[in-house]
Every structure is written in C-alpha cells, then in structure tokens.
C-alpha cells in the first residue's frame, strides 16, 4: 500500500508540477510580428489605414494580405463573421485562421454581432490565442485603445493585466470610452519586448 501511495505521489509530481509551472509561466514575444488580413474589401482597407498608421510605430511595418493569413504574432482581421461563426469570405473558422497564421493575438478588427462570435465558438478549437472580438469599433476609440494596450505590453505588462488597467471589469464594464469588444484570454499572460 505504501508503494502504491509513493508511486501516486511521484506521478503527481512528475505531471502536476510541470503543468502548474507551464500555467504560471508568462510568454514574452520579442519583436512581435504584426500583420493584417483584409477579407472585407474597400471598407477593410479604410480601417487598415487607420489602424496601421497608429500601430506601426509600435510594431514596425505590418505585413498585409488580402487572401492568405500571414505568419505573425499579432494579427488584425478585417472580415464579416457569418451567422454560423465562420469567416464569411473564406469559410474558415477563427481557429483555422489562428493555426494558419501562428498568431498568439488575433483581433477581429471589424464590427460583428455577438451571436456570430458565439456560433464561432462551436466551429472548432481556437487554440492558444488571446482573441479579441469586436462588436463596435466606436470610431477612433478602437485604435487609441489598442495603442495604449500594446504600448503597455511592450513595457512587459501582460495582456490581461494591461487590458484590465485600461478597461476595468465589472458592472460598469460597458463604457462609451472604449470600443465594445469581447476578450477571450486563451494564451494567457502574453507580453512583448522590443528587439
């Protein structure tokens, strides 16, 4: 009986400690690669111009694509999400897009209805990504919010901590001072460091 107890303790230590450490470990992306994927046509191009103008000073020049997801760390997607939760013009799911791009942070940077995002959750696993789903950009509040968020992350603050500093959560969470978004923190405590 003591041998079985000892084996159970050893197995728990061998499996449990590494899992606990992995969960606690924050990911720091050095010189994050920034990209945009426009699947929304002319309307998407106008939004990309606004966003890249303010984000390129933080990340450097964005790789831009109109068809295939570029390999990157931070991807801004401009697309309609269909009622079944798939990316309308490509029929891929957001999870497929994460896998194809390798992004750790995916921001759906165009307005989409909440039910489409909920349906998207049923189409497949998103993987380890911090996913931001935009309900309403609210004009220049959207780029200003992300500039402040990513600047804080470049100073080593993790994304969830930086997010809560900018947009405190709770009953007052829906504020006219910020874009209306849903933040699904599945990659955890991601931060940045300049090269």
Secondary structure, DSSP 4 states (H G I P E B T S, - for coil): -HHHHHHHHHHHHHHHHHHHHHHHPPEEEES--EEEEE-STHHHHHHHHHHHHHHHHHH-SPEEESSSPPP-SEEEEE-PBPTTSSBTTT---HHHHHHHH--SEEEE-S---HHHHHHHTTSS---S-EEEEEEE-TTTHHHHHHHHHHHHHHTT--HHHHHHHHS--STT-S-TTS-EEEEEESS-SEEEE--
